């Protein structure tokens, strides 16, 4: 039996795209007969504080669904202050080295999968597991840093922090045994640095066992209900979106789920009298899968085009047959439009989004049903989690 260690800053019971993708990966490997361990920090995302039951510990070990999870302390924060956010990354990058005392266990791993970003954490893990313990390390890249940080205005190109992060980027690419990336753009970028390193396109597909395709409703309701379920942060900027789209005049309802640093602003805006907008807090992954079935469309948004970024929410929506209103550009927009999953407008094009909402609301039942059918069919075929996992295991065994 192959033994794999996954090193990630995020893991369940945390919620959101980042912990969801790693949890799905771990469980998918386990379902295919792989022995999986997780090295992560004490859960704190996206609230920015250590969860109840985990506080007061430097480290903890637990077993969830047959997966051993080794957790270590980190500095937890959701502050917009970049210094505090960097401190959180450095904290776990250092405390994870306590895992090095489990020397005999580390030597038993056939593969170590290291998640990046955070790039400081992935660089620390690369140093520990590749350079010191000589393990085969598969680098899992979900966003390109530092370029993504520049596009989101977290960092200035040419600054000291940029140069340091770029140095770490080159280090992790050049030392990885192989690469897995969540978009073709990511893999194309990395090949500029390491053209001969083997790579695998690993989409953030939904390992969705709680919703079956036949349960999804392929007809519109009245009133037309739109959902956004995910991180409510700067990169998505749902707060600005709901202020600029007149859901009441469109005759539709907008329902929000999730956590992040914009939650308080959103709640205050709704409380101030905003109509047809509802915030429901957070749900577990299984609860959210079921909740999606009551909605007619979902907004997937990025405030700016981030090269390499493909929102995993696209794939979460497919099994539920929920057509997509995509606000963005690049590979994510191409996936939605070329596969007939929904309608697309540019980043922060709120007039275009309103036009697309109106168009989808007024679609014939046949045309709307086709969008829903395209989503469900893709989740069972082209974007099947099980099929991808089988191909990925074959890649690991090469």
C-alpha positions as CSV (number, residue, x, y, z in Angstrom):
1,X,0.0,0.0,0.0
2,X,1.3,3.4,-0.9
3,X,1.8,5.8,2.0
4,X,1.3,9.5,1.4
5,X,1.8,12.6,3.7
6,X,-0.1,15.8,2.7
7,X,1.3,19.0,4.1
8,X,-1.2,21.9,4.1
9,X,-1.9,25.0,6.0
10,X,-5.6,24.2,5.7
11,X,-7.7,21.1,6.5
12,X,-11.2,20.2,7.8
13,X,-13.0,21.1,10.0
14,X,-12.1,24.4,8.4
15,X,-14.4,25.5,5.6
16,X,-13.8,27.2,2.2
17,X,-12.1,26.4,-1.0
18,X,-8.6,25.9,0.4
19,X,-9.4,23.3,3.1
20,X,-12.1,21.7,0.9
21,X,-9.6,21.0,-1.9
22,X,-7.1,19.3,0.4
23,X,-9.7,17.4,2.3
24,X,-11.2,16.1,-1.0
25,X,-7.7,15.1,-2.1
26,X,-7.0,13.2,1.1
27,X,-10.3,11.4,1.2
28,X,-10.1,10.6,-2.5
29,X,-6.7,9.0,-2.0
30,X,-8.0,7.1,1.0
31,X,-11.0,5.8,-1.0
32,X,-8.6,4.4,-3.6
33,X,-6.7,2.4,-1.0
34,X,-3.8,4.9,-0.2
35,X,-2.7,5.2,3.4
36,X,-2.9,9.0,4.0
37,X,-1.6,11.3,6.8
38,X,-2.0,15.0,7.1
39,X,0.4,17.6,8.6
40,X,-1.5,20.8,9.2
41,X,-2.0,23.6,11.7
42,X,-4.7,23.8,14.5
43,X,-7.9,24.8,12.7
44,X,-8.6,28.5,12.5
45,X,-9.7,29.4,9.0
46,X,-11.6,31.5,8.0
47,X,-12.6,32.9,11.4
48,X,-9.0,33.7,12.3
49,X,-9.1,32.1,15.7
50,X,-8.3,28.6,16.9
51,X,-11.5,26.5,17.0
52,X,-13.1,25.3,20.2
53,X,-11.6,22.0,21.3
54,X,-8.2,22.8,19.9
55,X,-7.2,25.9,21.9
56,X,-4.4,25.7,24.5
57,X,-2.4,23.1,22.6
58,X,0.9,23.3,20.8
59,X,0.1,20.1,18.9
60,X,-2.6,17.5,18.6
61,X,-3.1,14.2,16.8
62,X,-6.5,12.9,15.7
63,X,-8.1,10.5,13.2
64,X,-10.9,11.6,10.9
65,X,-12.4,9.1,8.5
66,X,-9.3,6.8,8.9
67,X,-6.9,9.6,8.1
68,X,-4.2,10.5,10.8
69,X,-4.0,14.2,11.2
70,X,-1.0,15.9,12.9
71,X,-1.8,19.5,13.9
72,X,0.6,22.2,15.2
73,X,0.1,25.6,16.6
74,X,0.0,28.7,14.3
75,X,-0.7,32.4,14.9
76,X,-4.3,32.7,13.9
77,X,-5.6,35.9,12.3
78,X,-7.9,37.3,9.6
79,X,-6.5,40.7,9.9
80,X,-6.0,42.7,6.7
81,X,-2.6,43.8,8.1
82,X,-0.1,42.1,5.8
83,X,2.5,41.8,8.7
84,X,0.0,39.7,10.8
85,X,-0.9,37.5,7.8
86,X,2.8,36.8,7.1
87,X,3.3,36.0,10.8
88,X,0.6,33.4,10.6
89,X,2.4,31.7,7.7
90,X,5.8,31.9,9.4
91,X,4.5,30.5,12.6
92,X,3.3,27.2,11.1
93,X,6.3,27.1,8.8
94,X,8.4,26.8,12.0
95,X,6.2,24.7,14.3
96,X,5.8,22.0,11.6
97,X,9.4,21.1,12.2
98,X,8.4,19.5,15.4
99,X,7.0,16.8,13.2
100,X,10.7,16.0,12.3
101,X,10.9,14.1,15.7
102,X,8.7,11.5,14.0
103,X,11.8,10.4,12.0
104,X,10.8,6.8,11.5
105,X,7.3,7.7,10.4
106,X,8.6,10.2,7.8
107,X,11.0,7.6,6.3
108,X,8.0,5.4,5.6
109,X,6.2,7.8,3.3
110,X,6.4,7.0,-0.4
111,X,5.2,10.5,-1.5
112,X,4.9,13.8,0.3
113,X,2.4,16.2,-1.2
114,X,3.1,19.8,-0.3
115,X,0.4,22.5,-0.8
116,X,1.4,26.0,-2.0
117,X,0.5,28.7,-1.2
118,X,1.3,29.7,1.5
119,X,4.7,29.8,-0.2
120,X,6.6,30.2,3.1
121,X,5.0,27.0,4.4
122,X,5.6,25.1,1.2
123,X,9.3,26.2,1.1
124,X,9.8,25.1,4.7
125,X,8.2,21.8,4.0
126,X,10.3,21.4,0.9
127,X,13.5,22.0,2.9
128,X,12.4,19.5,5.6
129,X,11.0,16.6,3.5
130,X,13.0,16.9,0.2
131,X,16.4,18.3,1.2
132,X,16.7,16.7,4.6
133,X,14.6,13.5,4.5
134,X,15.1,12.9,0.7
135,X,11.4,12.1,0.2
136,X,9.7,12.3,-3.2
137,X,7.8,15.6,-3.0
138,X,4.9,16.4,-5.2
139,X,4.3,20.2,-5.1
140,X,0.5,21.0,-5.3
141,X,0.2,24.6,-6.7
142,X,-3.3,26.2,-6.4
143,X,-2.2,29.9,-6.9
144,X,0.9,31.5,-8.3
145,X,2.8,33.5,-5.8
146,X,4.1,36.2,-5.8
147,X,2.4,37.1,-9.1
148,X,-1.1,36.6,-7.5
149,X,-0.1,38.9,-4.6
150,X,0.8,41.6,-7.1
151,X,-2.4,41.3,-9.0
152,X,-4.4,41.6,-5.7
153,X,-2.3,44.6,-4.6
154,X,-1.0,42.7,-1.6
155,X,2.6,43.3,-2.8
156,X,4.5,45.5,-5.1
157,X,6.5,44.0,-7.9
158,X,10.2,44.6,-7.3
159,X,9.8,45.2,-3.5
160,X,11.9,43.4,-1.0
161,X,9.0,41.1,-0.1
162,X,8.4,40.3,-3.8
163,X,12.1,39.4,-4.3
164,X,12.1,37.2,-1.3
165,X,8.9,35.4,-2.3
166,X,10.1,35.0,-5.9
167,X,13.3,33.4,-4.5
168,X,11.1,30.9,-2.5
169,X,9.0,30.3,-5.7
170,X,12.1,29.2,-7.7
171,X,13.3,27.1,-4.7
172,X,10.1,25.0,-4.5
173,X,9.8,24.5,-8.2
174,X,13.3,23.4,-8.7
175,X,13.4,21.0,-5.8
176,X,10.0,19.3,-6.3
177,X,10.1,15.7,-7.6
178,X,6.9,16.5,-9.6
179,X,4.2,19.1,-9.9
180,X,0.5,19.1,-9.7
181,X,-1.4,22.3,-10.6
182,X,-5.0,23.4,-10.4
183,X,-5.0,25.0,-13.8
184,X,-3.3,24.7,-17.2
185,X,-2.1,28.3,-16.7
186,X,-0.3,27.3,-13.5
187,X,1.5,24.4,-15.2
188,X,2.5,26.5,-18.2
189,X,4.0,29.1,-15.8
190,X,5.9,26.5,-13.8
191,X,7.3,24.9,-17.0
192,X,9.2,28.1,-17.7
193,X,11.3,27.3,-14.6
194,X,11.4,23.5,-14.7
195,X,10.5,22.3,-18.2
196,X,11.6,18.7,-17.6
197,X,9.7,18.1,-14.3
198,X,6.7,15.9,-14.7
199,X,3.3,17.6,-14.1
200,X,-0.3,16.7,-13.6
201,X,-3.4,18.9,-14.2
202,X,-5.4,18.4,-11.0
203,X,-8.7,20.2,-11.0
204,X,-10.4,21.1,-7.7
205,X,-13.3,18.8,-8.5
206,X,-16.0,18.0,-6.1
207,X,-15.9,14.7,-4.3
208,X,-19.7,15.2,-3.8
209,X,-21.3,12.1,-2.4
210,X,-24.2,13.9,-0.6
211,X,-25.9,15.1,-3.7
212,X,-26.8,12.9,-6.6
213,X,-27.2,14.3,-10.1
214,X,-30.8,13.1,-10.4
215,X,-31.8,15.1,-7.3
216,X,-30.9,18.4,-8.9
217,X,-33.9,20.3,-10.2
218,X,-33.6,21.4,-13.8
219,X,-36.3,24.1,-13.9
220,X,-36.5,27.7,-12.6
221,X,-38.5,28.8,-9.5
222,X,-40.3,31.9,-8.7
223,X,-38.8,34.0,-7.4
224,X,-35.5,33.3,-9.1
225,X,-33.0,32.6,-6.4
226,X,-29.2,33.2,-6.8
227,X,-26.6,31.9,-4.3
228,X,-23.0,32.7,-3.5
229,X,-21.3,30.2,-1.2
230,X,-17.7,30.6,-0.4
231,X,-15.1,32.9,1.0
232,X,-16.3,36.5,1.6
233,X,-12.9,38.2,1.2
234,X,-11.0,40.7,-0.8
235,X,-10.3,38.5,-3.8
236,X,-14.1,37.9,-4.3
237,X,-15.3,41.3,-3.0
238,X,-18.9,40.2,-2.8
239,X,-19.6,43.3,-0.6
240,X,-18.9,45.7,-3.6
241,X,-20.9,43.3,-5.9
242,X,-24.1,43.4,-3.8
243,X,-23.9,47.2,-3.5
244,X,-23.7,47.6,-7.3
245,X,-26.3,45.0,-8.4
246,X,-30.0,46.0,-7.9
247,X,-31.4,42.6,-7.1
248,X,-34.8,44.0,-6.1
249,X,-35.4,45.7,-9.5
250,X,-34.3,42.5,-11.3
251,X,-36.9,40.6,-9.3
252,X,-34.5,38.0,-7.9
253,X,-33.2,37.1,-4.5
254,X,-29.5,36.9,-3.6
255,X,-28.5,34.5,-0.8
256,X,-25.0,34.5,0.7
257,X,-23.2,31.8,2.7
258,X,-19.6,31.9,4.0
259,X,-17.1,33.6,6.2
260,X,-14.3,36.1,5.7
261,X,-13.2,39.6,6.4
262,X,-16.1,41.2,4.6
263,X,-18.9,39.5,6.6
264,X,-19.4,42.4,9.0
265,X,-19.7,44.9,6.2
266,X,-22.2,42.7,4.4
267,X,-24.3,42.2,7.4
268,X,-24.4,45.9,8.2
269,X,-25.3,46.7,4.6
270,X,-28.2,44.2,4.7
271,X,-29.3,45.6,8.1
272,X,-29.3,49.1,6.7
273,X,-32.2,48.3,4.4
274,X,-30.8,46.5,1.4
275,X,-33.6,44.4,-0.2
276,X,-33.7,40.9,-1.6
277,X,-30.2,40.1,-0.1
278,X,-29.9,37.5,2.6
279,X,-27.0,36.3,4.6
280,X,-27.2,32.8,6.2
281,X,-23.8,32.3,7.9
282,X,-21.8,29.2,7.3
283,X,-22.8,25.6,6.7
284,X,-20.8,22.3,6.7
285,X,-19.8,21.0,3.3
286,X,-22.6,18.3,3.4
287,X,-25.2,20.9,4.4
288,X,-24.1,23.3,1.7
289,X,-24.3,20.6,-0.9
290,X,-28.0,20.0,0.0
291,X,-28.7,23.7,0.3
292,X,-27.5,24.3,-3.3
293,X,-30.5,22.3,-4.6
294,X,-32.9,25.1,-3.7
295,X,-31.2,27.7,-5.9
296,X,-31.5,28.6,-9.6
297,X,-28.1,30.0,-10.2
298,X,-24.8,30.8,-8.5
299,X,-22.5,33.7,-8.8
300,X,-18.8,32.9,-9.0
301,X,-16.7,36.1,-8.9
302,X,-13.1,37.4,-8.8
303,X,-12.6,41.1,-8.4
304,X,-9.6,41.0,-10.7
305,X,-8.1,38.5,-13.2
306,X,-5.5,36.4,-11.4
307,X,-3.4,34.4,-13.8
308,X,-3.7,30.7,-13.0
309,X,-6.7,31.0,-10.7
310,X,-9.7,28.8,-11.5
311,X,-12.3,29.1,-8.7
312,X,-13.1,25.7,-7.3
313,X,-16.7,26.8,-6.8
314,X,-17.2,26.1,-10.5
315,X,-16.7,22.4,-9.9
316,X,-18.6,22.4,-6.5
317,X,-21.7,23.5,-8.4
318,X,-21.7,20.9,-11.2
319,X,-23.2,17.9,-9.3
320,X,-26.1,20.1,-8.1
321,X,-26.8,21.2,-11.6
322,X,-26.7,24.9,-10.7
323,X,-26.0,27.1,-13.7
324,X,-23.2,29.6,-13.2
325,X,-23.1,33.4,-13.4
326,X,-19.3,33.9,-13.8
327,X,-17.7,37.2,-13.2
328,X,-14.1,37.0,-14.4
329,X,-11.7,36.2,-17.1
330,X,-9.1,33.6,-18.0
331,X,-9.2,29.9,-17.7
332,X,-12.3,29.9,-15.4
333,X,-14.3,31.9,-17.8
334,X,-13.3,29.6,-20.7
335,X,-14.4,26.5,-18.7
336,X,-17.8,28.0,-18.0
337,X,-18.5,29.3,-21.5
338,X,-17.0,26.4,-23.6
339,X,-18.8,23.7,-21.5
340,X,-22.2,25.6,-21.5
341,X,-22.2,25.8,-17.6
342,X,-23.7,29.4,-17.6
343,X,-23.1,33.0,-18.6
344,X,-19.9,35.0,-18.3
345,X,-19.1,38.7,-17.8
346,X,-15.8,40.4,-17.1
347,X,-14.3,41.1,-13.6
348,X,-16.3,43.7,-11.7
349,X,-18.6,44.3,-14.7
350,X,-21.8,44.7,-12.6
351,X,-23.9,46.0,-15.6
352,X,-22.8,42.8,-17.5
353,X,-23.8,40.7,-14.5
354,X,-27.2,42.3,-14.3
355,X,-27.7,41.6,-18.0
356,X,-26.7,38.0,-17.5
357,X,-29.0,37.6,-14.5
358,X,-31.9,39.0,-16.5
359,X,-31.1,36.7,-19.5
360,X,-30.9,33.6,-17.3
361,X,-34.1,34.5,-15.4
362,X,-35.9,34.9,-18.7
363,X,-34.5,31.8,-20.5
364,X,-36.9,29.3,-21.8
365,X,-37.2,26.2,-19.7
366,X,-35.5,24.2,-22.4
367,X,-32.5,26.5,-22.6
368,X,-32.2,26.8,-18.8
369,X,-32.6,23.0,-18.5
370,X,-29.7,22.5,-20.9
371,X,-27.4,24.6,-18.8
372,X,-28.3,22.5,-15.7
373,X,-27.9,19.2,-17.7
374,X,-24.5,20.3,-18.9
375,X,-23.3,20.8,-15.4
376,X,-24.6,17.5,-14.1
377,X,-23.3,15.5,-17.1
378,X,-19.8,17.1,-16.7
379,X,-19.6,16.1,-13.0
380,X,-20.1,12.5,-14.1
381,X,-17.8,12.6,-17.1
382,X,-15.2,15.2,-18.1
383,X,-15.0,16.6,-14.6
384,X,-15.5,13.4,-12.6
385,X,-13.6,13.3,-9.3
386,X,-13.3,9.6,-9.3
387,X,-11.9,9.4,-12.8
388,X,-9.3,12.2,-12.0
389,X,-8.3,10.5,-8.8
390,X,-7.5,7.2,-10.6
391,X,-5.4,9.1,-13.1
392,X,-3.6,10.9,-10.4
393,X,-2.7,7.8,-8.5
394,X,-1.2,6.4,-11.7
395,X,0.8,9.6,-11.9
396,X,2.0,9.2,-8.3
397,X,3.2,5.7,-9.0
398,X,5.3,6.7,-12.0
